[in-house]
Amino acid sequence: MNYLITKDVKKREQVYTFEKSRLVLKTIARTQSLSKKLQWKARLKLSLLKKNGSSTRLKNRCVLTGRSHAVYRLLKISRIKFRKLASAGLVPGAKKASW
């Protein structure tokens, strides 16, 4: 398996594990009605979490090749692989346009 694909899978697992705690800490830090001390503690705990636990660190990658550019979100396949699979008739509903 491609190194980039395994790295992406690990990042996605970390995002999933830290998702709830990160969301709770963010809401506490942003709530104006809470005390400043509580908000500061929430921001401090948020900064101590792992960087790869943030959803902004994720990048869409092709599940077959690991390519990061021109990836269709619906299929999670790059445009190059999509073209090859569609030409071979392996993608249902897709066919080559010709006029």
N, C-alpha and C positions, 0 to 999 in steps of 0.2 A: 504494500500500500504506500502511496505517496506520502512523504514526510509532511507536506503542507496540509494534507487531508487529516492526518492523525492529530496534528497541532490544532486544527480548527475544531475537531471533535472534542478535544480536551478543553478548549476555551468555551465551547457551548455547554459542556457539563458544568464548568465553574460558574457560568452565568446562571444556569438553572439552579444551582445550589445556593448562591448568594442573592437570588432575585428577591425573595421575600424580606430578608433582613435589610437589604439595600433600600427597598421601597419604604419600609417603616422608618429607617433612619432619615431618609430624604424628607418624608412628610413631617417628621418631628422638627427637622432643621428649618423647614420653610414655614411652619405655622407661627404666625406672629403673636397669637394669643398666649403662647407658652412663654415661660421665663427665658431670659437670655442665657442663663447658666445651663439650662436643659438643652437649648438649641446648640450651644457651644459643645457640650458633651456628645451630642448626636453627630455633629460635624467631625469631631475628633475620632469617634468610632468609625465613621464613614471613610475617613482618610486612612485608617489602619487596615481596611479591607483590601484584598488583593486587586490589583489593577485589571487583571483578566476576568474578574467577576462582573465588570461593567459591560452592558450590552452594546455600547458604542465601539468596543474593541473588536466586534465581530465583523467579518467580511464575507460576502456571498462568494462561494467557491463552487466550481463544478465538482459533482460527486464522483465523476469518472476520472477526470484528469487532474483536478486541483487548480485549474486555471481560474484566475480571479476577475478577468475582464470579460465583458459581454456574456454574462450568465443570465439565463431566463429564470426568473424567480419561481414561476409556476412549476417548472420541471427540474430546476436546480442542475441544469446542464448547460455547458457553454455552446455558443453558436456553431462552433466547428463540429462538435460531436452531434448536436441536434441535426445539422445538415446531413451528416453521414447516416445517422439512424433513420431520418425521414426518407432519404433516398433508398435505403434498404427496405423501407416499409415497416419499420419496427415501432414507429410512433403513430398510434391510432389517430385518425382524423387529419393527419398532415400529409400533403402531397406536393410535389414540385410544381410550381406555377410555370406555365408556358403559354404563350399566346402568339 
